[in-house]
């Protein structure tokens, strides 16, 4: 009787562990109706930060100035020269030193440099600024490494898809983005399963964001398919039968 009681207890424990370890559609499905109230969020243009790299192309009829800025190209501005923004938020340009561009959008930076450089070249000058190096980073239960932006605006789903999506062991409830805001590291945590993310500040990735995908608690015991579920049950029953056989031979 005592042996039967122990066997029953073992079977119940194994069954409870197995059921709690199953990966279900609820744990992995995106755009569910999970109320997180992330919005509304007003999207803002990206503002330049120290360590960003920008490319500058000058369009002007002043051939000498064009060659100086455009890496030797003619006035059509066919080439672009890259400049890294220093820690103090400035860049060094021909004719100008220590021009502060931190905090400007790409459009504002183009207009600002156009006005700044007109005094040194012809009045028809136009400066075009773009991001020279635009990347984000992914670590954890997804593809890992430095990833390039392949379009101007990249949302979180596109960013993770570029890495190969999340594994079944990824904790989709606690995705984190590490983002530098006003010189300070800000950690944003969100549930990527919720459709509320579409209206949130987490939806679009910014340059140099770090996306961290944690592992679910107890991932070592997670069951990800029906075949693995059957394998656990079969192994458990085999173990119990061996215990019973050993006990009855005593």
For each residue, the residues with C-beta under 8 A, 3 or more apart:
1: 4 5
2: 5 6
3: 6 7 244 247
4: 1 7 8
5: 1 2 8 9
6: 2 3 9 10
7: 3 4 10 11 240 243 244
8: 4 5 11 12
9: 5 6 12 13
10: 6 7 13 14 240 243
11: 7 8 14 15 236 240
12: 8 9 15 16
13: 9 10 16 17
14: 10 11 17 18 232 236
15: 11 12 18 19
16: 12 13 19 20
17: 13 14 20 21 221
18: 14 15 21 22 223 229 232 233 236
19: 15 16 22
20: 16 17 218
21: 17 18 218 221 222 223
22: 18 19 222 223 229
23: 27 28 168 222 223 224
24: 27 28
25: 28 29
26: 29 32
27: 23 24 172 193 216
28: 23 24 25 166 168 172 193
29: 25 26 32 193
30: 157 172 192 193
31: 193 194 195 198
32: 26 29 193 194 195
33: 194 195
34: 191 193 194 195 196
35: 194 196
36: 190 191 194 196 197
37: 196
38: 41 190 194 196 197 199 200 201 202
39: 196 198 199 200
40: 199
41: 38 199 200 201 203
42:
43: 204
44: 47
45: 105 106 107
46: 105 106 206 207
47: 44 102 103 104 105
48: 52 54 85 89 101 102 103 104 105 106 109
49: 52 85 102 180 208
50: 85 86 87 88 89 102
51: 84 85 87 208
52: 48 49 84 85 131 133 207 208
53: 82 83 84 85 131 132 133
54: 48 82 83 85 91 101 106 109 129 130 131 132
55: 80 81 82 83 129 130 131 132
56: 69 80 81 82 83 93 113 127 128 129
57: 69 70 77 79 80 81 127 128 129 130
58: 65 66 69 70 77 117 121 125 126 127 128
59: 66 75 76 77 125 126 127 128
60: 65 66 75 121 122 124 125 126
61: 75 122 124
62: 65 66 75 121 122 125
63: 66 67 74 75
64: 67 68
65: 58 60 62 68 69 94 117 120 121 122 125
66: 58 59 60 62 63 69 70 73 74 75 77
67: 63 64 70 72 73 74
68: 64 65 94
69: 56 57 58 65 66 81 93 94
70: 57 58 66 67 73 74 77 78 79 80 81
71: 79 80 81
72: 67 79
73: 66 67 70 76 77 78 79
74: 63 66 67 70 78
75: 59 60 61 62 63 66
76: 59 73
77: 57 58 59 66 70 73 80 128
78: 70 73 74
79: 57 70 71 72 73
80: 55 56 57 70 71 77 130 132
81: 55 56 57 69 70 71
82: 53 54 55 56 132 133
83: 53 54 55 56 91 92 93 132
84: 51 52 53 91
85: 48 49 50 51 52 53 54 89 90 91 101 102
86: 50 89 90 91
87: 50 51
88: 50 98 100 102
89: 48 50 85 86 100 101 102 103
90: 85 86 98 99 100 101 102
91: 54 83 84 85 86 99 101
92: 83 96 97 98 99
93: 56 69 83 96 97 99 113 117
94: 65 68 69
95: 117 120
96: 92 93 99 116 117 120
97: 92 93
98: 88 90 92
99: 90 91 92 93 96 113 116
100: 88 89 90
101: 48 54 85 89 90 91 104 109 112 113
102: 47 48 49 50 85 88 89 90
103: 47 48 89
104: 47 48 101 108 109 112
105: 45 46 47 48 108 109
106: 45 46 48 54 109 110 129 130 131
107: 45 110 111
108: 104 105 111 112
109: 48 54 101 104 105 106 112 113 129
110: 106 107 113 114 127 128 129
111: 107 108 114 115
112: 101 104 108 109 115 116
113: 56 93 99 101 109 110 116 117 127 129
114: 110 111 117 118 125 126 127
115: 111 112 118
116: 96 99 112 113 119
117: 58 65 93 95 96 113 114 120 121 125 127
118: 114 115 121 122 123 125
119: 116
120: 65 95 96 117
121: 58 60 62 65 117 118 125
122: 60 61 62 65 118 125
123: 118
124: 60 61
125: 58 59 60 62 65 114 117 118 121 122
126: 58 59 60 114
127: 56 57 58 59 110 113 114 117
128: 56 57 58 59 77 110
129: 54 55 56 57 106 109 110 113
130: 54 55 57 80 106
131: 52 53 54 55 106 134 149 207
132: 53 54 55 80 82 83
133: 52 53 82
134: 131 148 149 207
135: 146 147 148 149 207 208
136: 146 147 149 154 159 205 206 207 208 209 210 211
137: 145 146 147 208 209 210 211
138: 142 143 144 145 147 159 160 163 210 211 213
139: 144 210 211 212 213
140: 144 170 211 212 213 214 215
141: 166 167 169 170 171 213 214 215
142: 138 160 163 164 165 166 167 170 211 213
143: 138 147 162 163 164
144: 138 139 140 163
145: 137 138 163
146: 135 136 137
147: 135 136 137 138 143 159 162 163
148: 134 135
149: 131 134 135 136 152 154 205 207
150: 154 162
151: 154 158
152: 149
153: 204
154: 136 149 150 151 158 159 204 205
155: 158 159 203 204 205
156: 159 160 175 192 197 202 203 204 205 211
157: 30 160 161
158: 151 154 155 161 162
159: 136 138 147 154 155 156 162 163 205 211
160: 138 142 156 157 163 165 166 211 213
161: 157 158 164 165
162: 143 147 150 158 159
163: 138 142 143 144 145 147 159 160
164: 142 143 161
165: 142 160 161
166: 28 141 142 160 170 172 192 213
167: 141 142 170
168: 23 28 222 224
169: 141 215 216 219 222 224
170: 140 141 142 166 167 213 214 215 216
171: 141 174 175 213 214 215 216 217
172: 27 28 30 166 175 191 192 193
173: 191 193
174: 171 189 191 214
175: 156 171 172 189 190 191 192 202 211 212 213 214
176: 187 188 189 190 211 212 214
177: 187 188 190 202 205 209 210 211 212
178: 185 186 187 188 209 210 212
179: 185 186 188 206 208 209 210
180: 49 183 184 185 186 208
181: 184 186
182:
183: 180
184: 180 181
185: 178 179 180
186: 178 179 180 181
187: 176 177 178
188: 176 177 178 179 201 202
189: 174 175 176
190: 36 38 175 176 177 194 197 200 202
191: 34 36 172 173 174 175 194 197
192: 30 156 166 172 175 197
193: 27 28 29 30 31 32 34 172 173
194: 31 32 33 34 35 36 38 190 191 197
195: 31 32 33 34 198
196: 34 35 36 37 38 39 199 200
197: 36 38 156 190 191 192 194 200 202 203
198: 31 39 195 203
199: 38 39 40 41 196 203
200: 38 39 41 190 196 197 203
201: 38 41 188
202: 38 156 175 177 188 190 197
203: 41 155 156 197 198 199 200
204: 43 153 154 155 156
205: 136 149 154 155 156 159 177 209 211
206: 46 136 179 209
207: 46 52 131 134 135 136 149
208: 49 51 52 135 136 137 179 180
209: 136 137 177 178 179 205 206
210: 136 137 138 139 177 178 179
211: 136 137 138 139 140 142 156 159 160 175 176 177 205
212: 139 140 175 176 177 178
213: 138 139 140 141 142 160 166 170 171 175
214: 140 141 170 171 174 175 176
215: 140 141 169 170 171 219
216: 27 169 170 171 219 222
217: 171
218: 20 21 221 222
219: 169 215 216 222
220:
221: 17 21 218
222: 21 22 23 168 169 216 218 219
223: 18 21 22 23 228 229 232
224: 23 168 169 228
225: 228 229
226: 229 230
227: 230 231
228: 223 224 225 231 232
229: 18 22 223 225 226 232 233
230: 226 227 233 234
231: 227 228 234 235
232: 14 18 223 228 229 235 236
233: 18 229 230 236 237
234: 230 231 237 238
235: 231 232 238 239
236: 11 14 18 232 233 239 240
237: 233 234 240 241
238: 234 235 241 242
239: 235 236 242 243
240: 7 10 11 236 237 243 244
241: 237 238 244 245
242: 238 239 245 246
243: 7 10 239 240 246 247
244: 3 7 240 241 247 248
245: 241 242 248 249
246: 242 243 249 250
247: 3 243 244 250
248: 244 245
249: 245 246
250: 246 247
